Amino acid sequence: MDDHLLGWLKTLDEERLARVLANRLDAIAPPWPRRLDTLAQRLGNGFAVMEVLRRLPLPALEVAEASLVLGDQAGPQSLADLLGVPASELAPWLDVLFDHALAWPDDEGRVRIVGALARWWTAPCGLGEPLAHYLNSWTVSADALRGLARSLGLPHGPKRRTVTRISEILSDPARVAALLERAPAGAGRLLEEFAWDGPVRDVDGGRFVVPGTPEKWAADHGLVFRPSWNVAEMPREVALALRGPDYRPPFTPVPPDLATHPVDPEGVDHLMTLAAPHVVERCAAMLENTAKTPLPLLKAGGVGVREVRRVAKETGCDEDETRLLLEICAVARLLAWDEPAGGLVPTERFDRWRLDDAAARLRVLLAAWWRMERSSLRRSGGKYGTVLGDDPSGPAVARARRAVLGVLAGLPASTACADRAGLVRLTHWHAPLLDRALLAECVPGVLEEARLLGLVAQDAITDLGRALAALDADAGDETDDSSPAVEHDPVLVECSTRALASVRRSALFGADLTAVVTGPPSTELAELLDRVAERESRGAASVWRFSPASVRGALDSGYTAEGLLADLGEVGTVPQPLDYLVRDVARRHGEVTVTTVACIVQASDPALLAEIAAHRRLGRLGLRLLAPTVLASAMPADRTLAALRENGYAPVPVEDTGEITIRRARIEEPQGGRLILLPGGQVAELEPPAQVLVEPPPDPREHARRLFAAEGGGPRTAGRTWAVIGRMASRLPTAQQSLLGFVVDRGVRAGITLADGLTATISHGELRSGVLDAWCEEAGDYLEFPLADIVEVRGAYA
């Protein structure tokens, strides 16, 4: 914990502390801190600091970097002088750092930087460690320090005074320039390389011990130091002196310009209402396809190009749509590997997903894309990556996607991006920790994916995209099963509902055996027409054509002629030619039957086979006599073989002579309720799953109030944990008392059982008046547990 940070937090009023907490919601996540010292510990956590840095624009990071360069000398005016700007121009960016608890002013007006940032940023502006780091190091002996002082013309004196005098000389550009006038040939070029391309460089260690070389002269005068034989470093003050008084670190407070052009808002809105229902409909079609034909994976992982093209052709998607939807469905857990099926198949979650309303289905897909750690349409080296293959840039790709959409959301309404290179520059200004080359690769793919999902149209963000862009902090990780905060966000719910409000639930049937839908069809309508007709076109209007083969396919799926005509009649007026077609195909349907059998039983004696077929105990095999010497069994060969042997027969297995492959559908019952398939492919569900509850975000002002109340509640008793627990928790053995002590002193998790049988998982405990006040995970709040009532303590693991 940083004591300077804690001291600054104590000086804040409730309003300012609430502002800090609003920017650092990670610091008040459950179990929320009850004291300022715990809050300071969370604010200074290295991982949390890195996450905050990723959300800050470039000028804030440049000011933080300059503050690290100045170290203890950093202040508003000194920073302004170093950056070459007025202090008033610097002030807003200092406030950004203060409001995120990455920096704060101390009592003397200097700017302090959080320790985690200093540990991460080891060479700010390409500069090395401060000179004091080397002069006070144990590797620099007293003799070496005296030799350095003599080389600089300093008198011998106490170590502290000698270190101060050396630092004064080597930090002064004029004195360093005077030193270089006496340097041997080549020293200036050597030191310039360290100053601008350092601070750490590989060197030839032998030249540092040869008299007269530039390397030995630079080391003897403290301009470079060698931590090891072949590595040399230049101190920060020396590099700044060599760079000269006119050197200015980069500072870009003004974002780069982005060329834009106006667009018709009604046109953008119209394209959104076309794309959103289309992606839901095509996603359902693709998943239905994988249910019939499992999607195999390559040996190296991922889905092959040939399979992507097959799915695209069979579902009517283009290849880009198929790539995107396959990866989104995998992240949304609608598609997963199934070992028995030997490929990717829809999961039980898909059964529930397709029963939900269209807007909810769309939000599931958007939430999965929002946290997906790969870019389906990103080209690297001119080629797409493997679908569902490994992407080493995963998390950075997800951050790039959210940054790009965030920049588009920041443009004025009805404004489109007209320069993708400018979009890369502006996005990098807002998210400077993203790799520039990766960002340039991702931008075209992100825009195309967003267009397919209805988030971007004509390179302008839609209302749906703007609602999603506001949920950057709630995106979650790809490993999450879902993102409830995104899927149930009120604004996104409203926008997704409006995006799907224009879907058509009826069709116009023509006498030429076509069906036309003038607008985006609903998923249910598209599924019905896809099942009974062939789609000929899609877009603003979609056209299906009926044929004997397409009607036969619907009848094969379980429809009857009456049922099919009834379903079509619910979505439009069925013309007489279509009625005749359906009834004519139905009349001929089933004239010839094809039966699938699990195995064949053969014998040369017809009487023996007749006996086996009539055996009562073998009824479960479903034996049917196909010929006097051939029986068909409904059970697999191994089970048929075992049943025959159990009943006194002595069959032998025979190897297959054909190459017939039988696919068996994977049938699973959803945990949230049993799925029942009805005629015509309709579905129903019993016991619908419970609605996901979204935790409300923490209230910064309320937590600020709590923290101030706790600070005013009196000093915390320390050093008595073991004595109090040993005396009050008398029902616990010594080992369990020790574990309870760690709950108090180190905040570890543990499970406890009380005398009345109540169990709880606790952490972050405090002792007061014979009571353990600890965070209870089941209650989601701090509760009090009497020490005398605790009868068991056990370890709890996350």
N, C-alpha and C positions, 0 to 999 in steps of 0.2 A: 504493500500500500504506500502511496506517495503522501508523505506528511504535508507537503506544500499544497497538494490538491485538497486534502482534508481541511487544512487551515482556510483555504479560499472558500470552500463550501460553507464553512461556519460563518463567513462574512455575508453571505447572500441573504436577501429577503425572500419571502415566500413567492413573490411574483417571478423573481429571477430564477430561483431554483425550479419552479414549475416549467419555465421556458427551457432550462437544461434538460429536465426529465422528458419533456415533449419531444425533444430531438434524440433522446437516448432511452427509448422505451425498453431496450434490452436490459437496462440497469434496474428496472422495476418490474421485470417479469417474475411470476411466482416461482419460489417464495419471495415476495417483495421484501427489500431490506427495511429494517426497523430503526437503524441508526446510521448516522452520516459516515462513520468509519467503514461500515459494510458497503454503503453506497460508493464511497471513494474506491474501495477495492474493486467493485464491479466496473466502475467507470474507467479504471486504469488497466483492466484486463486486456492482454495483448490481442487476443482473437477479436474481442469486441471493438477495439480501436481500429483494427484492420477493416472490419465491416463498415465502420463509420466512414473511414477514408474513402472507400469505394463509392460512397454517395455524395462526396463533396466535389465541387467544380475545381478546375485547374488553379485559379488565383488563390484559393484557400490553401492548397497544397504548396504553392510557391511561397506564400508567406510563412507557412510552417517550416519549409526547407530553409528559408533565409534566417528564421529564428534559431534553427539548429546551428547554422554557420556562425552566428554571433555568440551563441552560448549564453553565458552569464551577463554578457553586455547587451543582450537583446532588449529593446524597448521600442515604443512606438516611433520615437524620433530617429533612433539609430537604425531601425529597420527601414524607415522612409529614406534615410540618407543612403543606405546600402543599395536599395532598389531604385533610387533616383526618381522618386515620386513624392508628391506632397503627402503629409501625414493624413490629411483628410481623405485622400483617395485610398489609403491603406486601412483606415478605421473600419469600414464595413466588413472587410475580410477578416480582420482580427476578431470582430464580434462574432463572425461565423464560427471561428475556432473556439471562442469562449463559450458560445451557446451549445457547443457539442462536447464541452469539457476536454478538448484536446489541448487547450492552452488556457492560461489564466494569468491575470496581473498579480504580482506579489505586493508586499507593503511598500516597496521602494519604486513601484511603477515598472519594474522589469517584466518581461514576458517569459513565463515558465511553460515549457513543453512537457506533455505527459511522458513519463519514462518509457512506456512501451513504444512510442513513436520514435524516440531517440535510439532505442535498441534496434528497431527495424531499419531505420534510415542511417546506416553506418557511414555513408560517404555523401552527405548533402552537397549538391552542386559540384560533385566530383572532388571534394576536399576530404582530407584525411582526419585523423585524430588531432585534438589540440596539442600544442607543444608541451603542455604540462604532463600529458599522458606519457610522453617519452622521457622527459627530464626527471620525473618522479618515479619512473619504473625501476624495479629491482635489478633489471638487466643493465642499467647504467650505473657503473660503480662510481665511488667518490673520486678515484683517480681520473676516470674518463671525464667526469664533470669538470675537474680542475683543468684537464687538457683542453676541453672545449672552451673554457673561460679564457685561457691563455691565447688560444687561436683567435678569439674575438677581441683580444686586447683588454680584458677585464682583470682587475686586481683580485687576488685570492680573498675569500671571506666565508662567512657561514653559508651552508648549503641553501637555505631558504632565500637569502639575499642574492646568492649567485644565480639561482634559478630565475628569480625576478628580473635580474639585469640581462640575462641571456634572452628571456622572453621579450623584453623591451627592444632589444636590438633586432631580433629576427622577425618581429612583427612590424617594424618600421620600413616602409618601402624605400625611403631614401637611404637608410643604412644598409639595407640588403643590396641596393644598387651600387653603393660604394664598395661593398665586399666583392661584387662581381667584377669591378674594375681591376682587382688584383688577382682574379681567378685565372688558372691556366687555360689554354686553348681547348675549346670543346665543352667547358663547364656550363657556359650559358645555354647551349643547345640542349645539353643533358637536363638541366634544371627546368627549361621551358617544357620539355616533354613530361616531366613529373608534374609540373604545375597545371598543365592543361589536359593531359591524357592519363594522369595518375588517379588516385594518389599512390597506389601500390603497383609496382612493376617488377617483372623478372629481370635480374641483372647477372652479370658475371662477377661472382664473389671475389675472384682473384684480383680484379682491378681495384678493389677497395683496400688492398694491402700493399699495392705497389706505389712507392713514392712518386709524386709528380703527375699522377693520373687525375683527370677531372673527378672521378668517383671518390678517390681518397680525399681530395681537397674538400668536396661537398660534405662528406661525412665528418671530417675533422672540424668543419665550421658549423655543424648542426643543421645543415640544410636538408639532409636526408638521414634517415636512421635505418639500420638493418636488423629486423627481428630474426632473420635467419640468413644463411650463407648466400643464397641466390635470390633473395627477395629484399627490396628496399622500399621505404615509404617516406613521403614528404609530409611534415606537419601542416596543419591547416593554416596557421598564421603565416608560414613561409610561402605557401602557395598563393595566398591572398596578396602578400607583398609583391610577389613576382608578377601576378596578374595586373598589378598597378592600381592606382587610386581611381582610375576611370572604369574599372570593372564593375558591371552591374549584373546580378543574377537575373534570369528571365522572370518577367512579371507581366501577365496578360489579363488585366482586369476586364477588358472588353471582349465579348465572344466574337468569333469570326462571323463574317456575313454569310448568309445562306440565300441564294437566289430562289425566289418563289414566284408563283403566278396565281391569280385568282381562279377558282373553279366554281361551277354551279352547285350550290349546296343540295338542291333537289336531285341533281344527277348523282352526286356522291351517295345520298341517302337511298336512292333507287338501287344503285349497285350493291349497297349493303344488304338490302332486302332480297336481292337475288342470290348473293353469295351465301348468306347465313343458312337459309333452308337447304340450299344445294349441298353444303358440306355435311349437314346432318343426314340428309337422304343418302348421299354416296357412302358415308361412313357405315350406315346400317346395311347397305347393299354389300359392301366389302366384307363386313363381319359375317353376313349370311353366307357369302361365298367361301370363307375360310371354315365355316361350320361344315360345309359339304366336302371341301377338299382342304385338309390341313396343310399349312404353309411350311414346307421344310426349311431348315437352316443349313447354311454352308458349313463345311468342316471348320473353317477359320472363324465362324460366327457371322451372324447377319443373314439377310435374305438376298438371294441372288437376283441378278438383273432379269434372268429368264422368268423367274416366278413373279417378279413385279410386273413384267409385261403381260403375263398370263392373267393375273388378277385384274389389271387395268382393262384388258380386252373383254373379259367376262363380265365385268361390272359396269362398263361404260365410262370409266374414269380415264383421264389421261395419266401418263406415268408420273408427272409431278404430283398430282393429287394423291395418287396411290402411295408414293413414297412418304408424303407428309402424313396421310391418315394412318398408315401402318405404324409409324413411330408415335403418333399421338395416342393411338389406341393402346399401344404397349405401355406408355407412361400412365395412361388412365386406368390401367389394369382391366381393359375390356378384351385384351388379347394376351395370351400367355402360352408358354410351352407346355405341351402335354405329352408325356413319355409314351403312353400306350398308343396315342394317335400318331406319334412320330413327327409332330410339327406344331405350329402355332394354331391354336383354336380359340374361339370365343370363351370367355370365362363366365362363371355364374353372375358376375357383376353386369355383363352384357344383358342377361335376361331381365335384370331389374332396370337397367338403363333404357331399354327400348320400350318399357312400359310407362316411363315418365313422360311428361309433356315435352314438346319440342324445344322450348326455351331452356328447360333444365338440361336436356341432352346437349344443347349447344354449349352451355356454360361448363359442363364437364370436359368437353373437348378443348375449350379455350383455356381452362385452368391447367390442363395437362400440357398444352403448348407453352403456356406462360412459365412453367417450371422445367420444361424439357431441356436437357443438357446436351443437345445436338441440334444442328441445323440441317434439316432434310434437303434443302435446296441450295446449300452453300457449295460452291465449286472451288476446289483446291487443286491448283495445277490444271485447270480446265476440266476437271472431272468431278462428278458427284462422289461422295463417300458411300460406303456400303450401308444399305438400309439396316438399321438396328445394330450396326457395327460399333466397335469401340471408337470413341473420339477423345484423344488425350486433352483436348481443350475444353471439355465438357462444361464445367461451371462458368468459365469465361464466356462461352457461347451464350449461355442463358443470360448472363449479365449484359452482354452486347445487345441481345434482342430487346431486353427491357429498356436499355439506354436509348436505343434507336426510336422505339415507340414513344418514350418519354419526351424526346426532342420534337417529334412530330406533334405530340399533344401540346407542346408549348407554342406552336405556331398559331397565329390568329385564325379564327374560324374561317372556313371556306378558302383556305390557302393551301396550295400544294407545293411540295419540294420540286424545284426545277434543276437541281444540281446535286447528283449523288456524291461526287467528290467533296462538295461543300458540306453535305450531310455528314460525311465521315469526320471532317474537321470539327464541326460543331458538336457532334456526339463525343468526340475525344476531349473537347474542352469541358463538357459536362461530366465525363467519366474518364479522367486522365490515366487511371491505373490500368485501363484496358490496353492490350497490345494494339498498336496502330495498324499493323499489317493484318492481324486477325479481324479487326473491325472492318477494314476495307473489304475483306473476303466475305464477311457476314452480311453487310448492308444489302446487297442485291437479293440474297436469299431470304432475308428477313422481310423485305418489302413484298416479295412474291408470295411467301407463306401468309403474310398478313392479308394480302389481296384475296387469296383463296378462302380465307376464314371470314372475310367481310369486315376486317379491321381497318383496311386501307383501300381506297378507291381513287384511281387517277393520281396516285402519289400524295393524296391528302388523307388525313386520318378521319375515320367515321366516328359517329357517336359511340358505337360499340367499342372501337379501339381506344377512344379517350377514356371511357369508363374502365377498361382493363389497364390502361397505362397508369391510372391513379392507384393501382393495387400493387405497386412495385414491392413494398415492404411485406406484403402478404403472400408472395408467390410460392414460398416453400421450396423444398428440394425435390429432385426427380425421384428420390427414394421414398417420398411420401405417397401413401395410397391415394390421397386426395388433398385438396386445398379448400376446406370449408369456408374460410374467410373470403376466397375468391368466388366460389360457386354460389354463395348465398349473400353476396354483397348487394345491398338494396339498389344501388344505381345500376350495377351490371344486370340485375334481374329485370329492371325496368327497360333497359336498352335491348336486352336479348328478346324480351317479349315483343317489343315494337319491331325489332328486326325480322321477326317471324310472323308479324300480324298480317302480312300481305299474302301469305301462302294460300294456294287454292285447294279447296277440298272437293271440288267437282270438276268434271271433264265434259267436253263436247264430243259426243259420239257421232261419226259420220256414216252415211250409207256406203262409203267406200272402205268400210272396215278399219277406220282410223279413230283414234281418240286424241283430242287436242286439249292441252291445259294452257290457258293464256296467262302465264305467270308462274312463279315458283310453286311446284306441287308440294303438298304436305307429305311427310314421310309415309303415312298410312296410304295415301292415294298412290304415291309412286310405287310402294311395295305391291299394292293390288294390281296396278297396270303392268309392272315389271313381271309379275307372276303369270299373267294371262296374255301378254302381248310383247312384241319386240319394239324397243325404243329406236326411233329413227333419227330424232334430232333433239337437241336441248338448247336452252338459252332463255330468252325472254318468253318464248313459247316452246313447249315440249310436245312431240308427236310420237304416238305409239301406233303400231299396225298389228291387227289381229290376223292370225293365220291358223290353218288346221294344226300345225306343229305347236304353236304357242298355246292354243287352247288345250291341246292334248297334254302339254306340260302342266297346266293348272289342274287338269283332272287327275294326273299322276300324283299330285301333291295332296290329294284328298278331297278336292271339290266334287260336288255333283253338279249336273247341269242347272238344276233349280237353284242351288246355293250360289253358284257363280253368277247366274243372271240376277239373283236378288242383290248380291253385293254390288254388281255393276249398276243396277237400278238405283241404288242409294246414292251414287255419285253422279248420275246423269240419266238421260232418257236413252234407253237401249233401242236402236233402230231394228227393223225387221230383218235385214241381212245378217246382222250380228246375232240375233236370236236364232235364226236358221242355222248359222255356222256352229254355234255352241251346241245346239240340240243334235245336229247331224254328227258332229265329232263324238258327242257323248253316246249316241246310239251305237256307233261302231267301236267305242272304247271298251276294251276287255274281251273282244272276240277271241283273241289269242292271249294266253297267259304264260308268263315266265316265272318259274319258282326258284328261289335260292335255297339250297340245302347246306347244312353244316358239314355233313359227311355222308358217305355211301357205304352200305353194308352189302356184300356180295356173297353168294354161296352157289354151289353147283346143284344142290338139292332144293327144289321148289318147296317141298313139304317142310323142310327145316326152316326156311325163311317165313313160311306161313305160320309156323308155330311161334317163331320169335315175334312176328307182327301182332299175334293175338295174345301174347304174354301180358298178364295184367300188371305185373311189377315193372314192366318196361314201358308203361304208358307215358311216363314223364319224358321219354325220348322223342315222342311225336313221330313214331315210325309210320311210313307210308309205302305201300307196295307200288313201285313204278313198273316193274316187270316181274315175271315169275322168279327170276334169280337176282333181283335188285331191290333193296330197301333204301329209302331216303330217311335220314335222321335229322331232327331239328337241333340236336345237340352236337357240340364239337367232337372230333374224333376221340380225344382222350377221355372225355366223360362217357361217350357211347361205349368205348372199349371197356372202361371200368364197370359200367352197369351190366354189360353182357357177362363179364367174368364173375360178378357177384351173384349172378343167377344161374351159374352152372355151365355156361358156354365157354368155349376156348377159342376166341377170335385172335387173329394176329394182325398187327398194323401193316398197311401197305403204303409205300411211298407214292406221292402224287406223280402222275404222269403228264398232267397238263400244266399250264402256266397261268391259271386263273387267279386273280387277286381279288379278295373280297374286303371292302372297306367297312368297318363297323363304326357307327356314330358314337361319339362320346356323350354319355348321358349323365348329368350331375344334377342334383337337386340343390337349389340355392339355399344358403343358410337363412336368408331373410324370408323364406316362404317358398312353397312348392310351385313350380311353373307348370301350367297345364297347356298343352298344345291343342287347339280347337280346329275343327275343319276349316279349310281355306287358309291355314297359316296364322289365324288370329290367336292371341294369347290372353291368358288371364292369370292372376296371381292371388293366392290366398296369403293371409297374414303379411301385409306389406311391411317392409322394413321401417324401423323407427327413423324419424327425421333427425338429421345431423344438427346438433346445436353448435352454434359458433360462439366462442368465448368473446365477450365484449373487451375492447382494448382497455388497458389500464388508464386510469384518469391521472394525469401528471399533477394537477392542482391538489387533488385529494391526497396523493402520496407526499407531496411537499408539506401539506398540513400535518400529516401523520409523523413525518420525520422531525419537524420542529417540535411537535408535542412530545415525542420520545426523548429528544435532546433536553427538553426542559423537565424531564421526569426524575432528575437526580442522577448521580454518578452510578455507574455499573459496578457491581461487586466482582472483583477478579481474584483469582488465586485460591478460591475456596470450593471449586467444583467437586473435587474428589472427597473432600471432608463432608460436604453437605449430602452428596449422594450416598456415601458410606453410612451416614447416620440416619437419613430419612428413608432411603429405598432399601429397607431392611429385609424385604422378601426376596431380593435378588442375590444370587451367588456373586462372588467377587468378579469373575470374568464378565458377567452381564452388567455389573456396575461400571466396569471400565468402558464397555461399549457405550453405555448411556453417557458417560463422561465425554466421549468423543462427539456425541450428538451435540453437546453443549459447547465444547471448546473448538471443534473443527467443523461443525455443521454437517456431519455425515448422516446418511439415511439409515434408519433402523425400523424394524417392526416391533411394536410393543403389544402386550396383552394386559388388560386390567383385571382386577379381581372379579368383576361382574361378567367377564367373558368378552368384553368389547376389545376389538383389535384395531390398530391404526398404524399407518406408516408415517413416521415423523422425521424431521430434520431441523437444523437451525434453532436449537433450543436455547432457552435462558432459564436460570433458576431464580426464583423469588418466593420467599416465605413458604418453603416446603412444597412448592408447586413447580412443575416443569412446563414452561410456556414455550410450545414448539409448533412448527408448521405441520399441519395435518393434511396429507395429500388427498385423503378421501373427502374432507370438508372444504378444501381449497382455501383455508384460512388458518390463522394462529389460534390454537386452543390450549387450555390449561389442563394438565394431567397431574393429580396429586401423586407425589413420589411414593407415598405409603401404599397406594393402590396398584402400582405396577408390579406384576408378578412374573413377567418374562420380557426379555429383550433379545432380539435376534437380528442378524445382519440382513439387510435388504439391498438388493443389487438391481441396478437399472436395466 
